[in-house]
Amino acid sequence: WTNDTPDPDELLGVALDFSSQHAAHTFYNNPKAKELLIQQRRELDPKKRQALVTELQRIVNQDCPQIYVVHEPRIYATTPAVVGFAPNSQGKYSFEDVTKK
């Protein structure tokens, strides 16, 4: 799973949101982490928000509520004859700019 947006809340929310549709499967419950998660969602100043996210990540790293045991590497193969192929971080392919020499 990858971020669909560059916003850190996308994965933070799934992993740390305490509502039943999100992190309930981990049973993680840290009131300070919950408050920081809510605060960073409301903060509009990028520098202040980054500080909140950094503190949230520090707490979560210390608590270690879950350990990911699998990370699927993305492997791509091409030849010098293929021009314009650029996979993105989401693992999606766009072939509109791809040509063959």
N, CA, C and O atoms as a DFTB+ gen file, in Angstrom:
404 C
 N C O
     1  1       0.848      -1.156       0.000
     2  2       0.000       0.000       0.000
     3  2       0.895       1.222       0.000
     4  3       1.896       1.257       0.717
     5  1       0.554       2.213      -0.786
     6  2       1.344       3.436      -0.853
     7  2       0.438       4.631      -0.621
     8  3      -0.786       4.536      -0.711
     9  1       1.060       5.744      -0.324
    10  2       0.301       6.987      -0.207
    11  2      -0.237       7.381      -1.571
    12  3       0.492       7.357      -2.562
    13  1      -1.504       7.740      -1.623
    14  2      -2.076       8.273      -2.852
    15  2      -1.849       9.772      -2.942
    16  3      -1.991      10.365      -4.011
    17  1      -1.500      10.376      -1.829
    18  2      -1.229      11.808      -1.766
    19  2       0.058      12.004      -0.979
    20  3       0.475      11.104      -0.250
    21  1       0.692      13.159      -1.110
    22  2       1.902      13.407      -0.325
    23  2       1.616      13.799       1.125
    24  3       2.538      14.159       1.857
    25  1       0.365      13.734       1.545
    26  2       0.003      14.126       2.903
    27  2       0.273      12.981       3.878
    28  3      -0.188      11.863       3.649
    29  1       1.008      13.235       4.957
    30  2       1.337      12.158       5.898
    31  2       0.122      11.567       6.599
    32  3       0.190      10.442       7.096
    33  1      -0.987      12.297       6.651
    34  2      -2.153      11.801       7.378
    35  2      -2.788      10.585       6.712
    36  3      -3.489       9.816       7.369
    37  1      -2.550      10.407       5.432
    38  2      -3.187       9.271       4.764
    39  2      -2.805       7.954       5.444
    40  3      -3.682       7.162       5.787
    41  1      -1.523       7.716       5.641
    42  2      -1.111       6.472       6.293
    43  2      -1.138       6.579       7.806
    44  3      -1.393       5.585       8.487
    45  1      -0.880       7.764       8.350
    46  2      -0.994       7.931       9.801
    47  2      -2.418       7.653      10.249
    48  3      -2.645       7.000      11.268
    49  1      -3.369       8.152       9.484
    50  2      -4.764       7.955       9.846
    51  2      -5.172       6.497       9.837
    52  3      -5.869       6.039      10.742
    53  1      -4.745       5.766       8.820
    54  2      -5.091       4.350       8.731
    55  2      -4.443       3.564       9.866
    56  3      -5.066       2.672      10.442
    57  1      -3.208       3.891      10.184
    58  2      -2.475       3.127      11.197
    59  2      -2.793       3.553      12.624
    60  3      -2.738       2.735      13.542
    61  1      -3.128       4.839      12.819
    62  2      -3.215       5.349      14.185
    63  2      -4.564       5.908      14.585
    64  3      -4.791       6.169      15.766
    65  1      -5.462       6.100      13.636
    66  2      -6.777       6.632      13.986
    67  2      -7.488       5.609      14.865
    68  3      -7.518       4.421      14.543
    69  1      -8.050       6.065      15.958
    70  2      -8.599       5.150      16.950
    71  2     -10.043       4.746      16.680
    72  3     -10.630       3.998      17.462
    73  1     -10.620       5.228      15.590
    74  2     -11.986       4.827      15.273
    75  2     -11.985       3.392      14.737
    76  3     -10.956       2.892      14.283
    77  1     -13.118       2.755      14.793
    78  2     -13.193       1.316      14.509
    79  2     -12.784       0.943      13.089
    80  3     -12.296      -0.165      12.872
    81  1     -12.967       1.827      12.125
    82  2     -12.631       1.469      10.748
    83  2     -11.147       1.621      10.446
    84  3     -10.714       1.316       9.335
    85  1     -10.360       2.085      11.410
    86  2      -8.935       2.292      11.146
    87  2      -8.070       1.416      12.043
    88  3      -7.924       0.223      11.778
    89  1      -7.499       1.979      13.090
    90  2      -6.499       1.260      13.879
    91  2      -7.086       0.320      14.915
    92  3      -6.347      -0.218      15.739
    93  1      -8.382       0.111      14.895
    94  2      -8.972      -0.795      15.884
    95  2      -8.356      -2.187      15.801
    96  3      -8.316      -2.910      16.797
    97  1      -7.874      -2.567      14.614
    98  2      -7.278      -3.896      14.468
    99  2      -5.956      -4.030      15.216
   100  3      -5.518      -5.150      15.480
   101  1      -5.314      -2.923      15.561
   102  2      -4.056      -2.989      16.318
   103  2      -4.291      -2.840      17.810
   104  3      -3.424      -3.186      18.612
   105  1      -5.439      -2.334      18.187
   106  2      -5.770      -2.052      19.586
   107  2      -4.813      -1.029      20.199
   108  3      -4.694      -0.941      21.421
   109  1      -4.130      -0.257      19.348
   110  2      -3.218       0.776      19.831
   111  2      -4.040       1.912      20.413
   112  3      -4.985       2.392      19.786
   113  1      -3.678       2.338      21.612
   114  2      -4.411       3.418      22.257
   115  2      -3.468       4.221      23.139
   116  3      -3.191       3.852      24.281
   117  1      -2.986       5.315      22.591
   118  2      -2.135       6.230      23.331
   119  2      -2.806       7.598      23.252
   120  3      -2.850       8.188      22.172
   121  1      -3.327       8.119      24.357
   122  2      -4.050       9.396      24.328
   123  2      -3.229      10.554      23.757
   124  3      -3.775      11.402      23.051
   125  1      -1.926      10.601      24.050
   126  2      -1.083      11.682      23.518
   127  2      -0.961      11.552      22.000
   128  3      -1.035      12.551      21.285
   129  1      -0.775      10.333      21.507
   130  2      -0.693      10.111      20.063
   131  2      -2.014      10.483      19.393
   132  3      -2.026      11.084      18.319
   133  1      -3.113      10.124      20.029
   134  2      -4.433      10.461      19.475
   135  2      -4.603      11.973      19.365
   136  3      -5.082      12.474      18.348
   137  1      -4.214      12.691      20.404
   138  2      -4.331      14.152      20.395
   139  2      -3.455      14.766      19.303
   140  3      -3.891      15.682      18.605
   141  1      -2.227      14.270      19.148
   142  2      -1.340      14.783      18.100
   143  2      -1.897      14.488      16.712
   144  3      -1.783      15.318      15.810
   145  1      -2.495      13.322      16.534
   146  2      -3.101      12.975      15.253
   147  2      -4.202      13.971      14.902
   148  3      -4.291      14.431      13.764
   149  1      -5.028      14.296      15.871
   150  2      -6.112      15.265      15.657
   151  2      -5.549      16.659      15.404
   152  3      -6.009      17.360      14.502
   153  1      -4.558      17.066      16.194
   154  2      -3.969      18.403      16.044
   155  2      -3.334      18.588      14.670
   156  3      -3.525      19.625      14.035
   157  1      -2.576      17.586      14.201
   158  2      -1.902      17.751      12.909
   159  2      -2.909      17.832      11.774
   160  3      -2.617      18.438      10.743
   161  1      -4.080      17.240      11.933
   162  2      -5.122      17.346      10.909
   163  2      -5.700      18.750      10.839
   164  3      -6.149      19.190       9.780
   165  1      -5.689      19.443      11.947
   166  2      -6.283      20.789      12.010
   167  2      -5.285      21.900      11.707
   168  3      -5.680      23.012      11.357
   169  1      -3.999      21.606      11.839
   170  2      -2.969      22.642      11.711
   171  2      -2.759      23.023      10.246
   172  3      -2.542      22.158       9.398
   173  1      -2.824      24.311       9.960
   174  2      -2.646      24.801       8.593
   175  2      -1.225      25.267       8.315
   176  3      -0.802      25.283       7.159
   177  1      -0.486      25.642       9.337
   178  2       0.894      26.088       9.157
   179  2       1.779      24.858       8.916
   180  3       1.875      23.996       9.790
   181  1       2.430      24.759       7.739
   182  2       3.212      23.562       7.413
   183  2       4.327      23.246       8.420
   184  3       4.563      22.078       8.730
   185  1       4.999      24.257       8.924
   186  2       6.094      24.008       9.875
   187  2       5.560      23.500      11.212
   188  3       6.137      22.591      11.809
   189  1       4.472      24.080      11.676
   190  2       3.872      23.617      12.929
   191  2       3.322      22.199      12.764
   192  3       3.440      21.359      13.656
   193  1       2.720      21.959      11.603
   194  2       2.174      20.623      11.357
   195  2       3.290      19.590      11.296
   196  3       3.149      18.484      11.816
   197  1       4.399      19.954      10.660
   198  2       5.530      19.021      10.594
   199  2       6.044      18.688      11.987
   200  3       6.400      17.541      12.258
   201  1       6.085      19.675      12.870
   202  2       6.530      19.430      14.247
   203  2       5.580      18.457      14.956
   204  3       6.027      17.585      15.700
   205  1       4.292      18.604      14.729
   206  2       3.309      17.692      15.327
   207  2       3.474      16.268      14.789
   208  3       3.429      15.300      15.549
   209  1       3.664      16.151      13.481
   210  2       3.846      14.834      12.864
   211  2       5.138      14.189      13.362
   212  3       5.171      12.989      13.635
   213  1       6.194      14.981      13.479
   214  2       7.470      14.458      13.974
   215  2       7.326      13.920      15.391
   216  3       7.831      12.840      15.695
   217  1       6.646      14.656      16.255
   218  2       6.427      14.204      17.631
   219  2       5.546      12.951      17.648
   220  3       5.795      12.026      18.421
   221  1       4.533      12.924      16.808
   222  2       3.669      11.752      16.713
   223  2       4.481      10.526      16.287
   224  3       4.327       9.449      16.862
   225  1       5.329      10.687      15.298
   226  2       6.156       9.575      14.838
   227  2       7.133       9.122      15.926
   228  3       7.404       7.927      16.045
   229  1       7.656      10.040      16.706
   230  2       8.566       9.688      17.800
   231  2       7.849       8.795      18.812
   232  3       8.383       7.774      19.247
   233  1       6.636       9.196      19.177
   234  2       5.852       8.420      20.143
   235  2       5.534       7.030      19.594
   236  3       5.690       6.028      20.292
   237  1       5.094       6.980      18.351
   238  2       4.721       5.702      17.745
   239  2       5.943       4.793      17.599
   240  3       5.846       3.585      17.814
   241  1       7.079       5.361      17.239
   242  2       8.295       4.551      17.145
   243  2       8.679       3.982      18.501
   244  3       9.159       2.852      18.591
   245  1       8.470       4.752      19.543
   246  2       8.781       4.289      20.895
   247  2       7.786       3.209      21.341
   248  3       8.185       2.193      21.911
   249  1       6.497       3.429      21.081
   250  2       5.467       2.469      21.489
   251  2       5.486       1.195      20.642
   252  3       5.212       0.104      21.141
   253  1       5.808       1.344      19.374
   254  2       5.863       0.232      18.410
   255  2       4.594      -0.626      18.453
   256  3       4.660      -1.804      18.804
   257  1       3.426      -0.041      18.093
   258  2       2.170      -0.791      18.171
   259  2       2.023      -1.891      17.123
   260  3       1.191      -2.785      17.272
   261  1       2.821      -1.827      16.073
   262  2       2.748      -2.862      15.050
   263  2       4.086      -2.958      14.335
   264  3       4.832      -1.982      14.244
   265  1       4.370      -4.131      13.838
   266  2       5.605      -4.360      13.087
   267  2       5.205      -4.919      11.730
   268  3       4.503      -5.926      11.640
   269  1       5.660      -4.256      10.686
   270  2       5.386      -4.738       9.339
   271  2       6.417      -5.802       8.998
   272  3       7.619      -5.546       9.057
   273  1       5.959      -6.975       8.647
   274  2       6.873      -8.079       8.391
   275  2       7.087      -8.335       6.899
   276  3       7.955      -9.122       6.521
   277  1       6.307      -7.678       6.062
   278  2       6.444      -7.873       4.630
   279  2       6.449      -6.519       3.942
   280  3       5.615      -5.658       4.223
   281  1       7.394      -6.347       3.045
   282  2       7.404      -5.171       2.174
   283  2       7.713      -5.678       0.779
   284  3       8.799      -6.194       0.516
   285  1       6.767      -5.529      -0.089
   286  2       6.933      -6.035      -1.444
   287  2       7.720      -5.040      -2.281
   288  3       7.248      -3.929      -2.522
   289  1       8.913      -5.420      -2.728
   290  2       9.677      -4.494      -3.570
   291  2       9.030      -4.367      -4.947
   292  3       8.414      -5.309      -5.446
   293  1       9.176      -3.226      -5.533
   294  2       8.658      -3.004      -6.882
   295  2       9.821      -3.174      -7.859
   296  3      10.850      -2.508      -7.748
   297  1       9.636      -4.064      -8.795
   298  2      10.688      -4.359      -9.763
   299  2      10.172      -3.993     -11.146
   300  3       9.056      -4.353     -11.520
   301  1      10.988      -3.280     -11.895
   302  2      10.635      -2.863     -13.243
   303  2      11.753      -3.282     -14.184
   304  3      12.929      -3.235     -13.822
   305  1      11.390      -3.684     -15.374
   306  2      12.380      -4.039     -16.384
   307  2      12.021      -3.332     -17.678
   308  3      10.848      -3.206     -18.029
   309  1      13.030      -2.880     -18.371
   310  2      12.821      -2.217     -19.645
   311  2      14.093      -2.372     -20.477
   312  3      15.055      -2.998     -20.031
   313  1      14.102      -1.818     -21.655
   314  2      15.285      -1.856     -22.511
   315  2      15.595      -0.434     -22.947
   316  3      14.755       0.454     -22.798
   317  1      16.790      -0.205     -23.484
   318  2      17.117       1.134     -23.990
   319  2      16.188       1.597     -25.114
   320  3      16.111       2.791     -25.402
   321  1      15.484       0.661     -25.746
   322  2      14.567       1.025     -26.827
   323  2      13.281       1.659     -26.308
   324  3      12.563       2.305     -27.070
   325  1      12.984       1.485     -25.037
   326  2      11.779       2.069     -24.442
   327  2      12.146       3.413     -23.822
   328  3      13.059       3.498     -23.001
   329  1      11.436       4.449     -24.217
   330  2      11.733       5.807     -23.757
   331  2      10.494       6.388     -23.078
   332  3       9.376       6.222     -23.565
   333  1      10.698       7.066     -21.957
   334  2       9.611       7.785     -21.301
   335  2       8.870       7.015     -20.227
   336  3       7.890       7.515     -19.676
   337  1       9.319       5.804     -19.918
   338  2       8.653       5.028     -18.868
   339  2       9.176       5.482     -17.510
   340  3      10.379       5.434     -17.256
   341  1       8.274       5.920     -16.644
   342  2       8.665       6.395     -15.316
   343  2       7.606       5.964     -14.304
   344  3       6.604       6.657     -14.132
   345  1       7.815       4.824     -13.628
   346  2       6.849       4.411     -12.613
   347  2       6.860       5.382     -11.448
   348  3       7.894       5.970     -11.132
   349  1       5.718       5.550     -10.813
   350  2       5.674       6.467      -9.672
   351  2       5.659       5.686      -8.362
   352  3       5.625       4.455      -8.362
   353  1       5.683       6.399      -7.268
   354  2       5.761       5.769      -5.949
   355  2       4.505       4.986      -5.583
   356  3       4.522       4.195      -4.639
   357  1       3.431       5.194      -6.311
   358  2       2.191       4.468      -6.048
   359  2       2.152       3.122      -6.763
   360  3       1.210       2.349      -6.586
   361  1       3.163       2.845      -7.560
   362  2       3.181       1.590      -8.293
   363  2       2.262       1.583      -9.496
   364  3       1.917       0.522     -10.015
   365  1       1.866       2.754      -9.936
   366  2       0.973       2.850     -11.095
   367  2       1.797       3.164     -12.339
   368  3       2.814       3.855     -12.278
   369  1       1.335       2.643     -13.457
   370  2       2.019       2.875     -14.719
   371  2       1.225       3.855     -15.565
   372  3      -0.003       3.796     -15.623
   373  1       1.940       4.751     -16.215
   374  2       1.320       5.641     -17.189
   375  2       2.111       5.484     -18.482
   376  3       3.315       5.739     -18.517
   377  1       1.444       5.073     -19.518
   378  2       2.126       4.807     -20.778
   379  2       1.898       5.895     -21.823
   380  3       2.305       5.736     -22.974
   381  1       1.263       6.983     -21.444
   382  2       0.949       8.011     -22.440
   383  2       2.190       8.685     -23.006
   384  3       2.150       9.194     -24.126
   385  1       3.298       8.702     -22.256
   386  2       4.531       9.323     -22.752
   387  2       5.576       8.289     -23.161
   388  3       6.720       8.648     -23.436
   389  1       5.207       7.030     -23.205
   390  2       6.150       5.965     -23.531
   391  2       6.191       5.756     -25.040
   392  3       5.159       5.666     -25.705
   393  1       7.401       5.683     -25.553
   394  2       7.602       5.388     -26.972
   395  2       8.706       4.346     -27.104
   396  3       9.448       4.072     -26.161
   397  1       8.791       3.778     -28.295
   398  2       9.845       2.809     -28.587
   399  2      10.685       3.356     -29.721
   400  3      10.161       3.801     -30.741
   401  1      11.993       3.318     -29.534
   402  2      12.910       3.818     -30.576
   403  2      12.876       2.919     -31.788
   404  3      13.578       3.174     -32.766
